[in-house]
């Protein structure tokens, strides 16, 4: 069963609170096959914190079994940040889910 846009938005709740305070908007464009396509808009456009916001969203969503990948269509998540989170999650998994 695919994840819904509503479930995606529900999983990023803590990030959404910060975005709301800064007029940031998360648009879930697609969720087909567990591949989540997101656009960060509004106050996120041109904001220097947008890559960190994208990294937090990526980390939250990649923990879900229904999610295969998270793609930011505006390129808000640099490859090095994606690699960092992927390694962090692999390290957590090897330690039985313990947060490092």
C-alpha positions in Angstrom: 0.0 0.0 0.0 1.4 3.4 -1.0 1.8 6.2 1.5 -0.6 9.2 1.0 0.3 12.9 0.9 -1.5 13.3 4.2 0.7 10.7 5.8 3.8 12.4 4.4 2.7 15.7 5.8 1.9 14.1 9.2 5.4 12.6 9.5 7.0 16.0 9.1 4.9 17.6 11.8 7.8 19.1 13.8 9.4 20.5 10.7 6.1 21.9 9.6 5.8 24.0 12.8 9.0 25.8 11.9 8.0 26.2 8.3 4.7 27.7 9.4 6.5 30.3 11.4 8.5 31.3 8.4 5.9 31.0 5.7 7.5 27.8 4.3 5.3 25.4 2.4 5.8 21.7 1.7 4.0 20.5 -1.4 3.8 16.8 -1.8 3.6 16.3 -5.6 3.6 12.5 -5.8 3.8 9.4 -3.6 3.5 6.7 -6.3 5.4 3.5 -5.5 6.8 4.9 -2.2 8.8 7.5 -4.1 7.9 10.8 -2.6 8.3 14.0 -4.7 8.3 17.2 -2.7 8.7 20.8 -3.5 9.6 23.3 -0.7 8.1 26.7 -1.5 7.0 30.0 0.0 9.5 31.2 2.6 11.8 28.2 1.7 12.6 29.8 -1.7 16.0 31.4 -1.3 16.3 30.6 2.4 19.8 29.5 3.5 18.2 26.9 5.9 16.3 25.1 3.2 18.9 22.3 2.8 18.7 21.6 6.5 15.0 21.5 6.4 15.1 19.1 3.4 17.6 16.9 5.4 15.2 16.7 8.3 12.3 15.8 6.1 14.3 13.2 4.2 15.4 11.6 7.5 11.9 11.5 8.9 10.4 10.0 5.8 13.1 7.5 5.0 12.4 5.8 8.4 9.0 4.7 7.0 8.6 1.3 5.5 6.3 2.6 2.8 9.0 5.1 1.5 11.6 4.1 -1.0 13.0 7.5 -1.8 12.4 11.2 -1.3 13.1 13.5 -4.2 13.1 17.3 -3.8 12.1 18.6 -7.2 13.8 22.0 -6.6 17.1 20.3 -5.6 16.9 21.4 -1.9 18.8 18.3 -0.7 22.5 18.2 -1.8 24.0 14.8 -2.4 26.4 15.0 0.5 23.5 15.6 2.9 21.6 12.6 1.4 24.7 10.5 1.8 25.2 11.6 5.4 21.6 10.7 6.4 21.8 7.4 4.6 25.0 6.5 6.5 23.4 7.7 9.8 20.4 5.4 9.2 22.6 2.5 8.3 24.6 3.0 11.5 21.4 3.2 13.5 20.1 0.0 11.9 23.4 -1.8 12.7 23.0 -0.8 16.4 19.4 -2.0 16.6 17.8 1.4 16.1 19.9 3.2 18.7 20.1 6.9 17.8 23.7 7.9 17.4 
